[in-house]
Amino acid sequence: MKRPFRIAITGPESTAKSTLAHELAEHFKGIFYPEYARQYLESHSTEYTYEDVEAITKKQIEQYHEAGSCNASFVFFDTWLIIAKIWFQWVYQHEPEWLENQIDELPIDLYLLCLPDIPWEPDPLRENGGEERLHLFGVYKAELIARNQRFVEIGGLGNERTRNAIRAVQSCLKS
């Protein structure tokens, strides 16, 4: 059985990652893993701890392994371990010792890095708008570059953003 092509949607808060991951999975008839952090925090508390972020990250790893045995050609992850790593550093100034190895051992075929070019939409789980959102975009991009990961920046409003992402995936498949 051929393993699925793994695509992680990444970027700062309120950049349409969830919408994009869902729409891409529909378009490519793939599997979509929603952002587990949102699900976890909505069922626990918006006041989270280091241990909560660690539990969320471990669930993402479980999802990755689960996706490896699916029949779909494509798997779309709404966020991925690089966001967890940066979040640990941003909030707690350190990360679990095991996280680096997991990032290295669980490859992603393509990252779609969402630009913060759409309006911020506040909600109870979002913390970093304005300049912080721009700063975090730069941090995510620098991490992808430092790790020599294949990524495409995705921008545009509404359907244009989705079309740009579809083209990015198609272009990646051709190369």
C-alpha positions as CSV (number, residue, x, y, z in Angstrom):
1,M,0.0,0.0,0.0
2,K,1.3,3.4,-1.0
3,R,1.5,6.0,1.8
4,P,-0.6,9.1,1.4
5,F,0.9,12.5,0.4
6,R,1.0,14.5,3.6
7,I,0.3,18.2,3.6
8,A,0.3,20.4,6.7
9,I,-1.4,23.7,6.7
10,T,0.5,26.1,9.0
11,G,0.8,29.7,9.9
12,P,-0.3,32.2,12.5
13,E,-3.8,32.4,14.0
14,S,-6.7,33.5,12.0
15,T,-5.2,32.8,8.6
16,A,-7.9,30.4,7.4
17,K,-5.9,27.2,8.0
18,S,-8.9,25.2,9.1
19,T,-11.1,26.3,6.2
20,L,-8.3,25.7,3.8
21,A,-7.5,22.2,5.1
22,H,-11.1,21.2,4.9
23,E,-11.6,22.6,1.4
24,L,-8.4,21.0,0.1
25,A,-9.4,17.6,1.5
26,E,-12.7,17.9,-0.3
27,H,-11.1,19.0,-3.5
28,F,-8.4,16.2,-3.6
29,K,-10.7,13.6,-2.0
30,G,-8.4,13.3,0.9
31,I,-8.6,13.0,4.6
32,F,-8.7,16.0,6.9
33,Y,-7.4,16.2,10.4
34,P,-8.9,19.3,12.1
35,E,-6.9,21.3,14.6
36,Y,-6.8,19.2,17.7
37,A,-5.8,22.1,20.0
38,R,-9.2,23.8,19.4
39,Q,-11.1,20.6,20.1
40,Y,-9.0,19.9,23.2
41,L,-9.3,23.5,24.7
42,E,-13.0,23.7,24.0
43,S,-13.6,20.6,26.0
44,H,-11.2,21.5,28.8
45,S,-10.4,25.1,29.4
46,T,-9.1,28.1,27.5
47,E,-6.6,28.5,30.3
48,Y,-4.0,25.9,29.3
49,T,-0.8,24.6,30.8
50,Y,2.5,23.2,29.4
51,E,1.0,19.7,30.0
52,D,-2.0,20.6,27.9
53,V,0.1,21.7,25.0
54,E,2.1,18.4,25.4
55,A,-1.1,16.4,25.3
56,I,-2.3,18.2,22.2
57,T,1.0,17.6,20.5
58,K,1.0,13.9,21.3
59,K,-2.5,13.6,19.8
60,Q,-1.2,15.2,16.6
61,I,1.5,12.4,16.5
62,E,-1.3,9.8,17.0
63,Q,-3.2,11.3,14.1
64,Y,-0.1,11.2,11.9
65,H,0.4,7.5,12.6
66,E,-3.3,6.8,12.0
67,A,-3.1,8.7,8.7
68,G,-0.3,6.4,7.5
69,S,-2.6,3.5,7.3
70,C,-5.5,5.2,5.4
71,N,-6.5,4.4,1.9
72,A,-6.6,8.1,0.8
73,S,-4.0,9.5,-1.5
74,F,-3.8,12.8,0.4
75,V,-3.9,13.7,4.1
76,F,-4.3,17.3,5.2
77,F,-3.3,18.3,8.7
78,D,-4.7,21.5,10.1
79,T,-1.5,22.6,11.9
80,W,1.5,20.4,12.7
81,L,4.3,19.8,15.1
82,I,6.3,22.8,14.0
83,I,3.5,25.1,15.3
84,A,3.6,23.1,18.6
85,K,7.4,23.6,18.9
86,I,7.1,27.3,18.3
87,W,4.2,27.6,20.7
88,F,6.1,25.9,23.4
89,Q,9.0,28.3,22.8
90,W,6.7,31.4,22.5
91,V,4.7,30.7,25.7
92,Y,7.1,28.6,27.9
93,Q,10.6,29.3,26.5
94,H,11.3,25.6,26.2
95,E,9.9,22.4,24.6
96,P,9.7,18.7,25.4
97,E,13.0,16.9,24.7
98,W,11.2,14.4,22.5
99,L,9.6,17.0,20.2
100,E,12.6,17.6,17.9
101,N,13.0,13.9,17.1
102,Q,9.3,13.6,16.3
103,I,9.4,16.5,13.9
104,D,12.4,14.9,12.1
105,E,11.0,11.4,12.2
106,L,7.4,12.2,10.9
107,P,8.0,13.9,7.6
108,I,5.5,16.2,5.9
109,D,5.6,16.3,2.0
110,L,4.4,19.9,1.7
111,Y,3.7,22.7,4.0
112,L,1.2,25.4,3.0
113,L,2.2,28.5,5.0
114,C,-0.8,30.8,5.3
115,L,0.0,34.5,5.0
116,P,-1.6,36.9,7.5
117,D,-3.1,38.8,4.7
118,I,-6.7,38.4,5.7
119,P,-8.5,40.2,8.6
120,W,-8.0,39.0,12.1
121,E,-11.1,37.3,13.5
122,P,-11.0,37.2,17.3
123,D,-12.5,34.3,19.2
124,P,-11.9,33.0,22.7
125,L,-9.1,30.7,21.7
126,R,-7.0,33.2,19.7
127,E,-4.3,35.2,21.4
128,N,-2.0,36.7,18.9
129,G,-3.3,39.3,16.5
130,G,-1.7,42.4,15.0
131,E,2.1,42.6,15.1
132,E,2.4,39.3,17.0
133,R,0.6,37.6,14.2
134,L,3.1,39.1,11.7
135,H,6.0,38.1,13.9
136,L,4.8,34.5,14.3
137,F,4.5,34.2,10.5
138,G,8.2,35.1,10.3
139,V,9.1,32.6,12.9
140,Y,7.1,29.8,11.2
141,K,8.7,30.7,7.9
142,A,12.2,30.8,9.4
143,E,11.7,27.4,11.0
144,L,10.6,25.8,7.7
145,I,13.6,27.3,5.9
146,A,16.0,26.2,8.7
147,R,14.6,22.6,8.4
148,N,14.9,22.7,4.6
149,Q,11.2,21.9,4.3
150,R,9.2,22.2,1.0
151,F,6.6,25.0,1.5
152,V,4.5,27.4,-0.4
153,E,3.2,30.7,1.0
154,I,-0.6,30.9,0.5
155,G,-2.4,34.2,0.3
156,G,-5.5,35.7,-1.1
157,L,-9.0,36.4,0.0
158,G,-11.8,33.8,0.1
159,N,-11.9,31.4,-2.9
160,E,-8.7,32.9,-4.3
161,R,-6.8,31.5,-1.3
162,T,-8.2,28.1,-1.9
163,R,-7.4,28.2,-5.6
164,N,-3.8,29.3,-4.8
165,A,-3.5,26.4,-2.4
166,I,-4.9,23.9,-5.0
167,R,-2.4,25.2,-7.5
168,A,0.5,24.9,-5.0
169,V,-0.4,21.2,-4.3
170,Q,-0.8,20.4,-8.0
171,S,2.6,22.1,-8.8
172,C,4.3,20.2,-6.0
173,L,2.9,16.9,-7.4
174,K,4.3,17.7,-10.9
175,S,7.8,18.4,-9.6
